[in-house]
Amino acid sequence: MGFTTASQTIGPYWHIIEDKALADLTRFGAEGERIVLTGRVLDGDGAPCSDACIEIWQTDPPQSDTFPGWGRANTDATGAFRLTTLKPGPVAGRGNTQQAPHIAVCILSRGLMHHLVTRAYFQHEPLNETDPLLVSIEDPAQRATLIAVPEATGVWRLDIRLQGDNETVFLDV
């Protein structure tokens, strides 16, 4: 009889998030516009989630020997995370649509029965106005939960609320 790892955990691999190198997708010499994606993971009461794992992946720029296209970071005592990557460009969507530049984000944490998936779009991107996912969200306040805002040159902030007021929009994958 075999045992399976519950979907809300990283199983025996939790130690991997302690490898700070995984939070830098440019560590192999990737060239392009380097950015930092930062933010906090908060629970329904606004308290920090200090034991969350944030994974990101992106299809632009394409994965290569110098750019893995995937990274992982843990949150600290304040719920904060920080990942270094390259700013993505637009990507093809279904049919003839074009998706605005974005980064896919996966959250794993204590209390989650299943991982959560969302996206980080970038404020002031012209394609945000026609991105198929963003335009499908009618409520501007909900749509805003997917928009990273500039915090400093090359630093983008996206706070993630797991539930409650201003809950982040999560995707059904």
HELIX and SHEET records of a PDB file:
HELIX    1   1 GLY A   11  GLU A   18  5                                   8    
HELIX    2   2 LYS A   20  ALA A   23  5                                   4    
HELIX    3   3 PRO A  126  GLU A  129  5                                   4    
HELIX    4   4 PRO A  132  SER A  136  1                                   5    
HELIX    5   5 PRO A  140  ALA A  144  1                                   5    
SHEET    1   A 8 TRP A  70  ASN A  74  0                                        
SHEET    2   A 8 CYS A  53  TRP A  57 -1                                        
SHEET    3   A 8 HIS A 102  LEU A 108 -1                                        
SHEET    4   A 8 LEU A 116  PHE A 122 -1                                        
SHEET    5   A 8 ILE A 147  ALA A 152  1                                        
SHEET    6   A 8 VAL A 155  ARG A 157 -1                                        
SHEET    7   A 8 ARG A  34  LEU A  42  1                                        
SHEET    8   A 8 ALA A  80  LEU A  86 -1                                        
SHEET    1   B 8 TRP A  70  ASN A  74  0                                        
SHEET    2   B 8 CYS A  53  TRP A  57 -1                                        
SHEET    3   B 8 HIS A 102  LEU A 108 -1                                        
SHEET    4   B 8 LEU A 116  PHE A 122 -1                                        
SHEET    5   B 8 ILE A 147  ALA A 152  1                                        
SHEET    6   B 8 VAL A 155  ARG A 157 -1                                        
SHEET    7   B 8 ARG A  34  LEU A  42  1                                        
SHEET    8   B 8 ILE A 160  ARG A 161  1                                        
SHEET    1   C 2 VAL A  91  ALA A  92  0                                        
SHEET    2   C 2 GLN A  98  GLN A  99 -1                                        
END                                                                             
